[in-house]
Structure formats: structure tokens, C-alpha cells
Amino acid sequence: MRKGAKAAVIGSVFAVMVGGAGYGAFNIVNALDGGGAAGPGDGEPAAVKSGPPSGSEVKDTSAAFFAAWAKGQASVAADLTNNAARAEPLLASYGAAHITGVKITPGAASGAVVPYRVEATVSFGGKSKPLSYASRLTVVRGVTTGKALVDWQPSVVHPQLKNMDDTLVTGASSAPPIEAVDRDGKVLTKEKYPSLGPILDQLRAKYGDKAGGRPGVELTVRHAAPGSADTALLTLAEGRPGKLRTTLSAGVQAAAEKAVQKYAQSSAVAVKPSTGEVLAVANNRTDGWNAAFLGEVAPGSTMKIVSAATLIDKGLTSANGPAPCPSSAVSDSQTFHNLKGMRANENATLSESFARSCNTAFVKFADDVQDGWLNAEARDRFGIGLDWKTGIPSFDGSVPVSTGPDTAAGLIGQGQVQMNPLNMASVTATAMTGTFRQPVIVPLSLDGREPAQARGLSPSTVQQLRSMMNRTATSGTAADVMAGLSGRIGAKTGSAEVDGRARSDSWFTGYRDDVAAAAMTQDGGHGVDASGPLVAEVLRAG
């Protein structure tokens, strides 16, 4: 919030509107007073209940919680949750807020879940607007008390509250609004491109002042997580938006948005290899997190792009050189296998093993790969692990120096290697052009950011990588997915095993002419199962 600007934590006295869900006044009072069936006898403690709460317990507990919340009785309401210490501060914050005329309308419970709608008026600085939103709570059995309690989550108060320390604030906005536009001047909105919502908030927080706008008066969520921008919920007084030009392409963004909706927990990024400009970033996640830029997970066999470059640059083999593909390979007493159904080929070249995504071919080189080679290749050639200045928070990948079995695991994108779709789209762009161009989502000139620098790849290595990726896209593991795409194409499939999960994460990265894209789908299976079709759809639009 700007210096001198007044703000108040949102809250007020709620009035519960009891309707068709069967919340009666008797039950509310009875629950608040601790009433209920008598114990076995005077002075004898009642037996601690177990099992899921009954229907009547769900009704009584939620109604009592609504009533206490409505009366501003924060401690009483908090005691009706399973985390009173965290619930009370947020509930108590309503006392100094600018919300009035609030009504909570419970809906019909579905088991232990109770939906409800909040309607109110937010007033500040002589401005007032209606507020309406829906949320839900779940009633659970207290572990030690056996009582029916509200399972405390910040979203009980408002669905946009994600973190336990998030708050609702009203006042002059912390940053002027922006009108974000794509590379061709088309307006980008949260309504049309839903997964851009958190990204537009971050762009506003960082560049609102630079874009020349004027703050308005808003109800916002102030997120506690580092790097998170405020989320505007309601505008009481319009500010003046400043225009912010991004590198995004409305057409590619629309395709990415549509594609990720087909696969739960998926993320995708598209970049322009000749410039490093981000053309699209899309996420379909229940947590609303920008995993496309911030994810830190194993990339599976898509990492073999970097690994193959390492083998070539260090003279261990070449695209047409030997890279035998046995059924299994051992490194430091750890045995590695290929995907089920892959036939062994002791006479395979690196190009063939790459196109078939043979794990053992790469693992067999682990003893020849010296400590730090893979780390240096990723950092110095592909820019991985440097301090990227994309314009919004991002994770720039990590390929730690490894020894022993960690080197073998790293060569096939497992172990300690951590990436996200942004990183892998950039890796593909570098492999395609030979030049590392740090990805950006707003022009560097806007705020004088200095991009990360890496020396890139030799022309010979680029030619070999492109040849292998093209083979993968035309006759290898990615052929079915990439079929029908014209122009200059290449791809690499991947699946990353995750401890405790039956299915692997699905990874895929590819290029078509001057567009490189990568995607990851949690629990998506093989690369061609989910992320492959997603990337192909994005490349088709690009």
C-alpha cells in the first residue's frame, strides 16, 4: 500500500439468513451453549465420539459457526474450528472492517460439506458497492475431543484466501491498474484468459506505476506468500489504467488456455526462439499456482536434450555415434530400466536411442561423465540455474553437481534435476537456434533489466540436436503426436517418476518453425498421453 494511504482489514458483523437447509434457531443456541444429550450421569464424562460427523452435527456446527461469525464473536467461532489459533485472527479482523448489511445464505449440505453465499456492502471513502461471493466449509470430527468442528481453511472466509496468513484489505490500491496488451496490441483480460489472472496481478504489482496509471479504491486479498501480488476482488472507485505491452500472443495464449483445460494439473509455456519472448503461459491447476514458471519437478526424458548435448560436446559420442540400448544398465550398484516394451539394441546410435527415449543408453555413459559436466552444460550452454529476469517471479531450473547414481539419474531427468515448462521451452529454443535468449514476458527495456547470459551451443552440436529432435518428431516416440504439423519440427517426450505415485508426470517439449513449447501434466503418464497433445495444439496455433 502506498505511503500515507489509509486501509482497513475487511470485516464486519454478519447476519445469518437461515433458509431451506434446515438451520433452526434452537440448534444454533443449543450448539453455542454446548447443549445436547446428557451424559451417563451427573459428573460422568460423556464418551468421546468417533467416525464421520452425523447430518445433524454438520447442521448444528456450521449454523453455530455462522452465528458466532455473524455476531463478531471471533473467539467463539474460532473454537468451533479445528485450528482456533489460526482462525481467530482472520475472523477478528472483521471487527474493524468496512463491510455492512451482510447476509449468509447456507445451501443444502452434501455430506459434511456446506456451501453458502455471502452478500454484503463494502464502503470506504464515501464509495460503496455490493459484494457477493460463494464459499464452502467442511465439518470434521475433532481428533482429541470427538466434537464436530469446522475444518479451518482461509477459504472459509473468502475463496481467494489461499494462505493461512492472507488477509482482506480495503483502501487505495497498492498499485495502479493496468491494461495489459499482447504483442499486437490486443487486450489481455482475466475473463478471457483465466490462467493469466495471477500473472496479470504480478505484472500490475511490478509495473503499474511504470505504466502510468492512477490507483483506485479496492477490496483486495493481500497474500502472505513471498512474491505474490494482491488479488483485487472488488473495485469501489476506478483508477486510471496504464497500458502495459507484453510479449504474449493472444492467439497462442488462447490455444494454450484451451489445451490445458483438457488435462487436469497441467501447465504449458510457448516461447519465440529467435528472441526469447514468451508467447503463452497457461495453467490448469486446482491451487491456482503458476507452475509453468515456478514449478520445481523432475523433467524426465526431456532432459536428454541437455544430456545429449553434454555427450556430444565432451566428445563421448555423436548423433551417429554409438549409444547402445540394453534392457538394463547399472550405475554405482543402482539398476536402471527402460519403459516397458522397449526392445534392446546393442548397435543403436545416439540418434536412435534419443528418438526411442532409451534410458539405459544414457545411463551407460554415467561412468564417463565427470562430476560437474552436466551442471556446466546446463548452466553455461542453456542458461539453466542462472538468475532469469523474465518480468515476473520465475524459477530458472536446477541441475546440481552430482556424483555416482545421481549422475545417471540426472542424465535421464530424474534425481536432483528440477525444471518447469518455462525452462524446458527455453532449452528447446536454445537447442534449435544455438543461442540462449533468456525468456521474457515484458520487454527488458521497460525497466532496464539485465538478462542472464550463457554462451550457447556450437553449430555442430545444434545441427545434431535438431536432427535428433526431428527424428523423434517424425519417426520416434513423438511421431503420432506431431503428425500433421508442417514446417521445421522437432520434439522430445518424457515421463518423470515421482515417489508415492502410481503414474508418472507427463512431459513433452517441441518446436515448429519459430515457436518452441513445453508442457507438464502431473500424474499424466507418458509424454504422449497428455503433455504431447497439449504441446502439439499450441504449436499448431503458433
Buried (B, 14 or more C-beta within 10 A) or exposed (E): BEEEEEBBBBBBBBBBBBEEBBBEEEBBEBBBEEEEEEEEEEEEEEEEBEEEBEEEBBBBBBBBBBBBBBBBBBEBBBBBBBBBEBBBBBBBBBEEBBBEBBBBBBBEBEEBBBBBBBBBBBBBEEBBBEBEBEBBBBBBBBEEEBBBBBBBBBBBBBBBBBEBBBBBBBBBBBBBBBBBBBBEEBEBEBEEBBBBBBBBBBBBBBBBBBBBBBBBBBBBBBBBEEEBBBBBBBBBBEBEBBEBBBBBBBBBBBBBBBBBBEBBBBBBBBBBBBBBBBBBBBBBBEEBBBBBBBBEBBBBBBBBBBBBBBBBBBEBBBBEBBBBBBEEBBBEEBEBEBBEEBEEBEEBBBBBBBBBBBBBBBBBBBEEBEEBBBBBBBBBBBBBBBEBBBBBBBBBBBBBBBEBBBBBBBBBBBBBBBBBBBBBBBBBBBBBBBBBBBBBBBBBEBEEBEBBEBEBBBEEBBEBBBBBBBBBBBEBBBBEBBEEBEEEBBBBBBBBEBEEEEBBBBBBBBBBBBBBBBBBBBBBBBBBBBBBBBBBBBBBBB
